[in-house]
Amino acid sequence: MNRVSKTTELVLRNIEEFRRHSLLVVDPPDSHSVTRLRAECAGCRPAFLHRDYGVYKESLTASDDATSATFDIGFSWPPQGYDSVLIYLPKGKESLDMTLGLLAASARNDVEVYLVGTNRAGIRSSAAVLSRWLEEATKLDSARHGAMFKARCFAHETGAASPQDWEQIWSTSPRGIQLTAVSLPGVFSHGRLDAGTAYLLEHARLPASGRILDMGCGSGIVGAYAAAACPESEVEMVDTSALAIASTRRTIEANGLKNARCYASHSFGNVSGKFDLIISNPPFHSGTDTDYRPTAQFISESARYLAPGGSLQLVANRFLPYQFILRDWFSRVEVLFENRRYRVYRAMEPTQRLQGSRVQPRNRRGGAR
Ligand SMILES: C[S@@+](CC[C@H](N)C(=O)[O-])C[C@H]1O[C@@H](n2cnc3c(N)ncnc32)[C@H](O)[C@@H]1O
């Protein structure tokens, strides 16, 4: 059997807690965890609320029970309700705050809440956030470099029942185009324009028309800029995060953009056809080292989604060795602009010989972001 995450190991040590309840699991970290929890907790028929599309799709593939999982941001699901909730600690305190606030506002009856996470992700300091929304918070267990808390949620009015209550709305005007952006906690660069993204918007070269893909759209600011700057284009914005998709849809709405749409996709999973421009401040997953394998994978796949004459344009910390990866997959790679921190790359003309094969990650280390 595949290994589950350390956090799921910690949950499995305490599985007796869950067997008596109808259980909702929020943000399971991987599909192996879903499979194990389904097997170990069969009697309580756990339901899974996913906010990561990649894990959601993988879990669906691993199971024939599509009715017990959803990809969403709220707690109005599952329709039959639940009397205990297991939450995997999300990234960032604000995101946990929103998760608990939405739960407290929408739970139909009193529920037992379990929160599990690693020390590295900040589980120790999350007890204070738990106490803000829930009662009787206690530490249930600590092991595997992590901890698990238990608390009770008494359904009550919180004044923060809808995701919109958690939004931040901000403005920016790249190259003089006035835009409004909306973001939820947990979304990259929540409430402000990231410096790297700002650099990309200042220097990207947009086609006058055609299809544009914003990969990893976050709050949707890159795609919104492209749609507003090129009204003749059709812009598609994708992200793996449910919070990002909800934010981007609100950004599209806030700017009245008729030529932009957003949908869930883990990398190119749900994307079809060819694009005249693929633009991105690409995803990073970082621990202590920057891990650029997801970006390397994204670059290699982009080569297959470009229309003739199309380009991939991305911004990256200048110390990251992306030009080497880009050159593996494209014949023409140029630095459009650079400053002390960032580079904006443009890559064109995918190399034929490598198309269709999977990327072999290079064994080079990137600098910290
Ligand atoms: C660096 S952020 C950029 C967000 C936004 N474009 C901006 O510039 O503010 C990268 C985004 O990629 C998304 N992401 C990470 N892995 C992904 C994947 N495999 N497929 C699609 N999106 C992904 C993250 O959720 C995040 O929103």
The ligand as a Gaussian input file, in Angstrom:
#p B3LYP/6-31G(d) Opt

LIG

0 1
 C        2.880000      32.070000      -8.003000
 S        1.117000      31.867000      -7.977000
 C        0.616000      33.035000      -9.226000
 C       -0.798000      33.498000      -9.062000
 C       -1.215000      34.653000      -9.983000
 N       -1.036000      34.311000     -11.379000
 C       -0.420000      35.892000      -9.654000
 O        0.545000      36.152000     -10.369000
 O       -0.745000      36.567000      -8.659000
 C        0.948000      30.289000      -8.738000
 C       -0.473000      29.743000      -8.799000
 O       -0.400000      28.463000      -9.398000
 C       -1.364000      27.613000      -8.794000
 N       -0.911000      26.239000      -9.006000
 C        0.014000      25.534000      -8.315000
 N        0.169000      24.313000      -8.848000
 C       -0.694000      24.252000      -9.903000
 C       -1.002000      23.251000     -10.861000
 N       -0.397000      22.055000     -10.853000
 N       -1.937000      23.518000     -11.793000
 C       -2.573000      24.719000     -11.834000
 N       -2.314000      25.707000     -10.948000
 C       -1.387000      25.473000     -10.009000
 C       -1.395000      28.051000      -7.344000
 O       -2.628000      27.688000      -6.739000
 C       -1.207000      29.567000      -7.482000
 O       -2.447000      30.207000      -7.541000

